[in-house]
Amino acid sequence: MVVAFMMINYADKSVLGLAAVPLMDELGIDKSTYGLVSGAFYALFSVTGLVVGLLSARWSTRTLLLVMAALWAVAQLPALMASVPALIAGRLLLGAAEGPAASMSMHALYGWFPPGRRGMPSALQIGGAALGTAVSAPLLTWLIVDFGWRSAFIALSITSAAWCVVWYAVGKDGPYGGAAPAAPALRPPDGSRPAAPLAPLSRMLRNGTVVGGILSAFGSHWALALSSAWLPVYLQTHLGMAAGRASVTISAVSALSLVLLLTVPALVDRRKRRGRAGRATDGLAQGLAVLVSGGALALLPFTEPRPLQLVLVALAFGCHAVALPLHYVTTAAVVPAARRGAVFGVVAATGTLPGMFVPYLTGRMVDGAASEAAGYTMAFLLSAAVMAVCGAVAMAAIRPERDARALGGEG
């Protein structure tokens, strides 16, 4: 159910990009306005991710996921009015409801798995996002081409509502949910020493592993925001692909992400079970994934042969996904379970900030440049530079074993 939750989550994100070309043509809007509409999704995304994360210890994750998915169903409906204000309103609501989705569904998932066995479940959760894009891209494109772009929004609304019905019947909270510990002053009934008080939240957020995880997520979400809003448009208007072929290309990129998500975190888990955990299994993997994507993005504007362009598109928008589950794994390793939801909320809120401005910034660059090609070149090079810095710092800063001892984490 969590995988299906994430599949719907990312289908919701991608539908506007898939419908962008006919939508812009029908409404007569330029790329800057489209970027503004796309970026509206993230206006409240980080805020709600932070707020819900901080309050997650008081609420059941089962209830939180149910409310989020119900709001997704409602948020797709304003698009039927086919106006810029309605589209912005729908994306605002959808972003607010999806802001806590990744962190809270990961928090719910970790409630069912002990430390040391979370890499693969994390990959499956994030893999649901890649699978959702891979499956939904051709299906939604088919609806858009044959039945009009509004039909795709209706289909997603119905899908979210159906998920809510099933989740209400079968969803549960797991045994590793991290309930708040007893007050430090109270001695446990068995006479053992009481648990040490938790470190302040501010100290946890300044920790090198947490900061490195935030930066790897920031770089990954920069690429994700760019691809969600602009990859379908780039493929169709700049590379000259038909809508159907563009959707197949997007599915292929998502398939690469899925393969990496199902292999790299599994290898990390295997090394940990063999007692070989450390910098190479944690920080290097997620930092390098962001670096590789940034490097491919920097080369893309200067590459001519179509096969090589497609390879670079796949690397630029597929490899970075590895950082998404691993930054949760490393963060969970260094913070106590009782603070996991709150820290996840802050990590998600800060890591997803690129979505607030990358779509609009890219649109402004493309509209304001001497040519569309020059605009995409500037946008891609800026993105590559940011991702390079984020990936490099993540590799240097992430040290879960050291930081878990300092913060009383699960290790």
C-alpha positions as CSV (number, residue, x, y, z in Angstrom):
1,M,0.0,0.0,0.0
2,V,2.9,2.4,0.7
3,V,4.4,1.6,-2.7
4,A,1.0,2.3,-4.3
5,F,0.7,5.5,-2.3
6,M,4.0,6.7,-3.7
7,M,3.0,5.7,-7.2
8,I,0.0,7.9,-7.1
9,N,2.0,10.7,-5.4
10,Y,4.4,10.9,-8.4
11,A,1.8,10.4,-11.0
12,D,0.1,13.5,-9.4
13,K,3.4,15.4,-9.7
14,S,4.0,14.4,-13.3
15,V,0.6,15.0,-14.8
16,L,1.0,18.7,-15.3
17,G,4.3,18.3,-17.1
18,L,2.8,15.6,-19.4
19,A,-0.2,17.9,-20.2
20,A,2.0,21.0,-20.5
21,V,2.2,21.4,-24.3
22,P,-1.6,21.1,-25.0
23,L,-2.4,23.0,-21.8
24,M,-0.2,26.0,-22.8
25,D,-1.6,26.0,-26.3
26,E,-5.2,26.0,-25.1
27,L,-4.7,28.6,-22.5
28,G,-2.3,30.7,-24.5
29,I,0.3,31.0,-21.7
30,D,4.1,31.4,-22.0
31,K,6.8,29.2,-20.4
32,S,7.2,31.6,-17.5
33,T,3.5,31.4,-16.6
34,Y,3.6,27.7,-17.0
35,G,6.6,27.6,-14.7
36,L,4.7,29.7,-12.1
37,V,1.8,27.2,-12.3
38,S,4.1,24.2,-11.9
39,G,6.0,25.9,-9.0
40,A,2.8,26.6,-7.1
41,F,2.8,22.9,-6.2
42,Y,5.8,23.5,-3.9
43,A,4.6,26.8,-2.4
44,L,3.2,25.0,0.7
45,F,5.0,21.7,0.1
46,S,7.9,22.4,2.5
47,V,5.7,24.1,5.1
48,T,3.2,21.3,5.5
49,G,6.1,18.7,5.4
50,L,7.7,20.5,8.3
51,V,4.5,21.1,10.3
52,V,3.2,17.6,9.9
53,G,6.6,16.1,10.7
54,L,6.9,18.1,14.0
55,L,3.4,16.9,15.0
56,S,3.7,13.3,13.8
57,A,4.4,12.0,17.3
58,R,0.9,12.9,18.3
59,W,-1.0,11.5,15.2
60,S,-1.2,8.0,13.8
61,T,0.6,7.7,10.5
62,R,-2.3,5.6,9.3
63,T,-4.6,8.6,9.7
64,L,-2.1,11.0,8.2
65,L,-1.7,9.0,5.0
66,L,-5.5,8.6,4.7
67,V,-6.1,12.4,5.0
68,M,-3.3,13.2,2.5
69,A,-4.6,10.9,-0.2
70,A,-8.2,12.2,0.3
71,L,-6.9,15.7,-0.3
72,W,-5.1,14.6,-3.5
73,A,-8.4,13.4,-4.9
74,V,-9.9,16.8,-4.3
75,A,-6.9,18.8,-5.5
76,Q,-7.1,17.4,-9.1
77,L,-10.6,18.8,-9.7
78,P,-9.9,22.6,-10.0
79,A,-7.9,21.8,-13.2
80,L,-11.2,21.1,-14.9
81,M,-12.0,24.8,-14.9
82,A,-9.1,25.3,-17.3
83,S,-7.8,28.7,-16.1
84,V,-4.5,29.8,-14.6
85,P,-6.0,30.7,-11.2
86,A,-7.8,27.4,-11.0
87,L,-4.7,25.5,-11.9
88,I,-2.6,27.3,-9.3
89,A,-5.3,26.7,-6.7
90,G,-5.3,23.0,-7.4
91,R,-1.5,22.7,-7.4
92,L,-1.3,24.6,-4.2
93,L,-3.7,22.2,-2.5
94,L,-2.0,19.2,-4.0
95,G,1.5,20.4,-2.9
96,A,0.2,21.1,0.6
97,A,-1.2,17.5,0.8
98,E,1.8,15.9,-0.7
99,G,4.4,17.8,1.3
100,P,4.5,15.3,4.1
101,A,3.9,12.3,1.9
102,A,7.4,11.0,1.4
103,S,8.6,11.5,4.9
104,M,5.5,10.3,6.6
105,S,5.1,7.2,4.4
106,M,8.8,6.4,5.1
107,H,8.1,7.0,8.8
108,A,5.2,4.6,8.6
109,L,7.3,2.1,6.7
110,Y,10.1,2.2,9.3
111,G,7.5,1.3,11.9
112,W,7.6,-2.2,10.4
113,F,11.3,-2.8,10.0
114,P,14.2,-2.7,12.6
115,P,17.4,-0.8,12.0
116,G,19.8,-2.5,9.6
117,R,16.9,-3.8,7.4
118,R,15.5,-0.5,6.2
119,G,17.6,0.1,3.0
120,M,15.5,-2.2,0.8
121,P,12.1,-1.2,2.2
122,S,13.2,2.5,1.7
123,A,14.1,1.7,-1.9
124,L,10.8,0.0,-2.5
125,Q,9.0,3.1,-1.1
126,I,11.0,5.5,-3.3
127,G,10.8,2.9,-6.1
128,G,7.1,3.4,-6.0
129,A,7.7,6.9,-7.2
130,A,9.8,5.8,-10.1
131,L,7.3,3.0,-10.9
132,G,4.5,5.5,-10.7
133,T,6.1,7.7,-13.3
134,A,7.1,4.8,-15.5
135,V,3.5,3.4,-15.5
136,S,1.6,6.7,-15.5
137,A,3.6,8.5,-18.2
138,P,2.3,6.4,-21.2
139,L,-1.2,5.9,-19.6
140,L,-1.7,9.6,-18.9
141,T,-0.3,10.6,-22.2
142,W,-2.7,8.3,-23.9
143,L,-5.6,9.9,-22.0
144,I,-4.3,13.4,-22.9
145,V,-3.8,12.7,-26.6
146,D,-7.1,10.7,-27.1
147,F,-9.5,12.3,-24.6
148,G,-8.0,15.7,-23.8
149,W,-5.7,16.7,-20.9
150,R,-8.6,17.1,-18.4
151,S,-9.2,13.4,-18.5
152,A,-5.8,12.7,-16.9
153,F,-6.7,14.8,-13.9
154,I,-10.0,13.1,-13.5
155,A,-8.4,9.6,-13.7
156,L,-5.9,10.6,-10.9
157,S,-8.6,11.9,-8.7
158,I,-10.5,8.6,-8.9
159,T,-7.3,6.6,-8.3
160,S,-6.6,8.6,-5.1
161,A,-10.1,8.1,-3.8
162,A,-9.9,4.3,-4.5
163,W,-6.6,4.1,-2.6
164,C,-8.3,5.8,0.4
165,V,-11.0,3.2,0.5
166,V,-8.5,0.3,0.5
167,W,-6.1,2.0,3.0
168,Y,-9.0,2.6,5.4
169,A,-9.7,-1.1,5.4
170,V,-6.2,-2.5,5.7
171,G,-3.8,0.2,6.9
172,K,-2.1,-0.2,10.3
173,D,0.8,1.3,12.3
174,G,3.9,-0.9,12.8
175,P,5.6,-2.0,16.1
176,Y,8.7,0.1,15.5
177,G,6.9,3.4,15.4
178,G,9.1,5.1,18.0
179,A,6.7,6.1,20.8
180,A,7.9,8.8,23.0
181,P,9.9,7.5,26.0
182,A,9.0,7.9,29.6
183,A,10.2,11.1,31.3
184,P,13.8,10.9,32.2
185,A,13.2,11.4,35.9
186,L,11.1,8.2,36.2
187,R,13.0,5.0,36.9
188,P,11.8,2.0,34.9
189,P,9.9,-0.7,36.9
190,D,12.8,-3.2,36.6
191,G,15.1,-0.9,38.4
192,S,17.4,-0.2,35.5
193,R,18.8,3.2,34.8
194,P,16.3,5.6,33.0
195,A,16.9,6.4,29.4
196,A,19.1,9.4,28.7
197,P,17.3,12.5,27.8
198,L,17.0,13.2,24.0
199,A,19.3,15.7,22.4
200,P,17.6,18.9,21.4
201,L,16.1,19.0,18.0
202,S,18.3,21.9,16.9
203,R,21.4,19.8,17.7
204,M,20.2,16.9,15.7
205,L,19.5,19.2,12.7
206,R,23.1,20.6,12.9
207,N,24.6,17.1,12.8
208,G,26.8,16.4,9.8
209,T,25.0,13.3,8.7
210,V,21.6,15.1,8.8
211,V,23.0,18.1,7.0
212,G,24.6,15.9,4.4
213,G,21.4,14.0,3.9
214,I,19.5,17.3,3.4
215,L,22.0,18.4,0.8
216,S,21.8,15.2,-1.1
217,A,18.0,15.4,-1.1
218,F,18.3,19.1,-2.1
219,G,20.4,18.2,-5.2
220,S,18.1,15.3,-6.0
221,H,15.0,17.3,-5.7
222,W,16.5,20.0,-7.9
223,A,16.8,17.5,-10.7
224,L,13.3,16.1,-9.9
225,A,11.7,19.5,-10.0
226,L,13.4,20.2,-13.3
227,S,12.3,16.9,-14.8
228,S,8.7,17.0,-13.5
229,A,8.0,20.4,-14.9
230,W,10.3,20.6,-18.0
231,L,11.5,17.2,-19.2
232,P,8.3,16.5,-21.2
233,V,8.3,20.0,-22.7
234,Y,12.1,19.8,-23.5
235,L,11.7,16.4,-25.2
236,Q,8.7,17.6,-27.3
237,T,9.6,21.2,-28.2
238,H,13.4,21.1,-28.2
239,L,14.3,17.5,-29.2
240,G,11.3,17.3,-31.5
241,M,9.7,14.2,-30.1
242,A,6.0,13.3,-30.4
243,A,4.0,13.1,-27.2
244,G,3.9,9.3,-27.3
245,R,7.7,8.9,-27.8
246,A,8.4,11.5,-25.1
247,S,6.3,9.5,-22.6
248,V,8.2,6.3,-23.5
249,T,11.5,8.2,-22.9
250,I,10.2,9.4,-19.5
251,S,9.2,5.8,-18.7
252,A,12.7,4.6,-19.6
253,V,14.2,7.2,-17.3
254,S,12.0,6.1,-14.5
255,A,12.8,2.4,-15.2
256,L,16.5,3.2,-14.8
257,S,15.7,4.9,-11.5
258,L,13.8,1.9,-10.4
259,V,16.6,-0.5,-11.2
260,L,19.1,1.7,-9.3
261,L,16.7,1.9,-6.4
262,L,16.3,-1.8,-6.2
263,T,20.0,-2.6,-6.3
264,V,22.1,0.2,-4.6
265,P,20.1,0.3,-1.3
266,A,20.0,-3.5,-1.3
267,L,23.8,-3.6,-1.6
268,V,24.1,-1.0,1.3
269,D,21.9,-3.2,3.5
270,R,24.0,-6.3,2.6
271,R,27.2,-4.5,3.6
272,K,25.6,-3.5,6.9
273,R,24.5,-7.0,7.7
274,R,28.1,-8.2,7.2
275,G,29.4,-5.5,9.5
276,R,31.0,-3.4,6.7
277,A,28.8,-0.3,7.1
278,G,30.4,3.1,7.0
279,R,31.2,6.0,4.8
280,A,31.4,4.0,1.6
281,T,28.0,2.5,2.1
282,D,26.2,5.6,3.2
283,G,27.5,9.0,2.2
284,L,29.4,8.1,-1.0
285,A,26.5,6.3,-2.6
286,Q,24.0,9.1,-2.3
287,G,26.5,11.9,-2.9
288,L,27.9,10.2,-6.0
289,A,24.4,9.6,-7.4
290,V,23.7,13.4,-7.3
291,L,27.2,14.1,-8.8
292,V,26.6,11.7,-11.7
293,S,23.3,13.3,-12.5
294,G,24.7,16.8,-12.4
295,G,27.6,15.8,-14.7
296,A,25.3,14.3,-17.3
297,L,23.1,17.4,-17.1
298,A,26.1,19.7,-17.7
299,L,27.0,17.7,-20.9
300,L,23.5,17.4,-22.3
301,P,23.3,20.8,-24.0
302,F,26.6,20.3,-25.8
303,T,25.8,16.8,-27.2
304,E,24.5,16.3,-30.7
305,P,24.0,12.6,-31.6
306,R,20.5,11.6,-30.5
307,P,21.4,8.2,-28.9
308,L,24.0,10.0,-26.7
309,Q,21.5,12.7,-25.8
310,L,19.0,10.0,-24.6
311,V,21.7,8.3,-22.5
312,L,22.6,11.7,-20.9
313,V,18.8,12.4,-20.3
314,A,18.5,9.0,-18.5
315,L,21.6,9.6,-16.4
316,A,20.7,13.2,-15.6
317,F,17.1,12.5,-14.5
318,G,17.5,8.9,-13.3
319,C,20.6,8.4,-11.2
320,H,19.9,11.1,-8.6
321,A,16.9,9.1,-7.3
322,V,19.3,6.8,-5.3
323,A,19.8,9.7,-2.9
324,L,16.1,9.8,-1.9
325,P,15.9,6.5,0.1
326,L,19.5,6.6,1.4
327,H,19.2,10.1,2.9
328,Y,16.3,8.8,5.0
329,V,18.3,5.7,6.0
330,T,21.3,7.7,7.2
331,T,19.1,10.2,9.0
332,A,17.1,7.5,10.7
333,A,20.4,5.9,11.8
334,V,21.6,8.9,13.8
335,V,18.4,10.1,15.5
336,P,16.3,8.3,18.2
337,A,13.1,6.8,17.0
338,A,11.0,9.1,19.1
339,R,12.4,12.1,17.2
340,R,12.4,10.4,13.8
341,G,9.1,11.9,12.5
342,A,10.1,15.4,13.5
343,V,13.5,15.2,12.0
344,F,12.1,13.6,8.8
345,G,9.7,16.5,8.5
346,V,12.5,19.1,8.7
347,V,14.7,17.1,6.3
348,A,11.8,16.8,3.8
349,A,10.9,20.4,4.1
350,T,14.4,21.7,3.4
351,G,15.4,19.0,0.9
352,T,12.4,19.7,-1.3
353,L,12.8,23.5,-1.4
354,P,14.1,23.5,-5.1
355,G,10.5,22.7,-6.2
356,M,9.4,26.2,-5.1
357,F,11.5,28.0,-7.6
358,V,13.2,25.7,-10.1
359,P,10.2,25.4,-12.5
360,Y,9.6,29.2,-12.6
361,L,13.3,30.0,-12.8
362,T,13.8,27.6,-15.7
363,G,10.8,29.1,-17.5
364,R,12.2,32.6,-17.0
365,M,15.6,31.5,-18.3
366,V,14.1,29.9,-21.4
367,D,11.8,32.9,-22.2
368,G,14.5,35.5,-21.5
369,A,17.3,33.9,-23.5
370,A,18.2,34.7,-27.1
371,S,16.9,31.2,-28.1
372,E,15.2,28.3,-26.5
373,A,18.4,26.3,-26.7
374,A,20.4,29.0,-24.9
375,G,17.8,29.1,-22.2
376,Y,17.9,25.4,-21.6
377,T,21.7,25.5,-21.6
378,M,21.8,28.1,-18.9
379,A,19.2,26.3,-16.8
380,F,21.0,22.9,-17.1
381,L,24.4,24.3,-16.3
382,L,23.1,26.1,-13.2
383,S,21.4,22.9,-12.1
384,A,24.5,20.9,-12.6
385,A,26.6,23.3,-10.5
386,V,24.1,23.2,-7.6
387,M,24.0,19.4,-7.8
388,A,27.8,19.1,-7.8
389,V,28.1,21.1,-4.6
390,C,25.3,19.2,-2.9
391,G,26.8,15.8,-3.9
392,A,30.3,16.7,-2.8
393,V,29.3,18.0,0.6
394,A,27.1,15.0,1.2
395,M,29.9,12.6,0.6
396,A,32.2,14.5,3.0
397,A,29.6,15.1,5.8
398,I,27.7,11.9,6.2
399,R,29.1,9.7,9.0
400,P,26.2,7.7,10.5
401,E,28.3,5.5,12.9
402,R,30.0,8.5,14.5
403,D,26.9,10.6,14.7
404,A,24.7,7.9,16.0
405,R,26.9,7.6,19.1
406,A,26.7,11.4,19.6
407,L,22.9,11.6,19.3
408,G,21.8,8.3,20.8
409,G,20.5,7.1,17.4
410,E,19.6,3.5,16.5
411,G,22.8,3.0,14.4
